[in-house]
Amino acid sequence: MPSATGSQLSTSTKAAANRIAVSAITFRGGKEPRLRFDRTAIGLVRRLQATLAESVPDGKSVVVTITAPIRQDSRTGLALQARIRALLASRRAQFKATINGNRVQVRVLNGGGSRTAKLIGFVHNPERPPALLFDVTRRVLACMGSSRRSHRGTRWLVIGNRNGLAPVETIRQVCLALRARTVFKRILLAGDDGVRLL
């Protein structure tokens, strides 16, 4: 599993008479899984979202990973829906299984709110495990907090990219899937060469 520093810090500063809350995450690298965005992959994830999003409790988010290529996507989707419902009812946090020949992992993580996605899914090539996807998602959700917590003012998320080791594409895809821009007005990548928008 890739190592990442646990430096998640929140500071507040006043800029242009507005309060800006800044959350920061710094990584020490990790081999990024190659994600798949073909029609079958996108369709399966969207069906899971449409069917299960309302079943996810407030303050929780469900992350699903499936190893490509997807076999029997309709049957797999129905079986996966049943397994995720059972997982949520049991109050357990994760399961790992092979469904119709597809290697699947599901985790229930803390964080997320009414404006963010309650369920996200990633289809990835088999050569690298999905550990980094779960780690990045967990850490972005921790910075987001949940809708139960009141946040006033503008919020920024800063990703530390020292020596270019941050898994930038994985972070970008996780932020897109979670709809992180509904929480953070700016998502910035801070590296040795300066700061830029992610």
C-alpha positions, 0 to 999 in steps of 0.5 A: 500500500502506498505510504502517505503522510498524514498531514491533514491540516486546517488553517484559516486566513482572511483574504479580501475580507473573506474567511478562507479555510484551507485543508491540505494533503501531502502524499509520498507517492504510489503506483496509480491504477489505470482507470477504464472509462469505456461504455460498459464501465461507465454504465455499470457505475451509473446504474449503481449510483442511481439505484443505491445513492439513497440507501447510503446513510448521511455522513457516509460514502460508498466506494466500489472498485471493479477489475477490468474487463467487466464480465456479464455487466448486467448480472454483476451489477444486480448482484453487486447492488444486493451485496452493497445493500447487505453491507450497509444493513450490516453496518460493516465497513467493507467486503471483497469478492469475485462476482461473475468472474469480476474482482470487486472491493467495496468500502464504506467511508466516513465523510460526504454530504448532500452536495457530494456523490454518495456512491462512487465507482472505479473500473481499473486494469488488473495489474495494480490493486485499488489500494491507492484509490481507497486511500485518496478517497478516504483522505479527500473525504476527511478534508471534506467532513460531512454535512453535519458539520457547519462550514462558513466561508470559502474552502480550498483544498491544497494537494502537496506534490513535493518532488512530483510524487503525488498521484495526481491523476488518481486525485483528479479522478477521485475529486471529480467522482466525489464532486469535490468542487461543490465543497472546495472553491479551489483545488490546488496542486502545490509542487516544487515549481509552484502552485496551480489549479488541479 
